[in-house]
Amino acid sequence: MIELLFVTCLVGAPEQCRHRSLLFSDDTGLMTCLIHGQTQLAGWIESHPTEHLREWRCRMGGSEGLSI
């Protein structure tokens, strides 16, 4: 499983950030996550207008922690 990790912060309070995660199916590779992750993140941000994306990355699912 591939995991898309990202950090969002409130537009009105940029110091208030949250680590978030989306999972891709087992047949998705890291390169696919990097390409399609951008589309997924754009949709997520569009539906959450009070937040902005600070950073993101893809990794193999099941890794410990949410560090980016």
N, C-alpha and C positions, 0 to 999 in steps of 0.2 A: 504494500500500500504506500502511496505517495502522499505526503502532507504538505499543504501550502500554508506556511506560517506568515502572519502579518501583524503589524502593530498599527492601531488607529488611535488618534487623539481627538479630543473635542475641539471644534473650531473656536468656541468661545473660551476655552480653558486648555490651551495646548500642553500644559503640564500634566493633564489627566489623560493617561494613555492606557490601552488594554492590549494584551497579547491575544490573538485570535488564531483559529485554525480551520481549514477546510480539507477534507480528505478526497483523494481521487481513487478510482478503482485499481485493483491489482494489475491490470494490463496497461496502466499509464506509466510511462517512464518519466525520468526527471526532465528531459528535454521537452516532452509534451506538457508537463506541468509549467515549465518556464514560459512556454508559448501561450497555452490556454489559461494559465494563471492570471495573466494580464487582463484577459477578457472577464474572467470571474471577478477579479478585484474591481474592475471598472463598474460592473453591474452592482456589486456590493456597495461601493461608495455612492453610486447614484441613488440607491435605495436608503442610504443613511446620510442625508445631507448635513447633519450636524457634526459629522466626523470627517477627518482627513487621514489619508494613508501616510504613515511615516516611513515604513520600510516593509520589505517582504522577501521571502525566499522559499525554495522548495527543498525538501529533504525526504529521506526514506522514513515512512511511518514507523512508529514504535520507538523512535529514539527518545532518550530521556530528556525531560525539561522542555521549555518553550523558548530557549535562548535564540536570539537572532543575531 
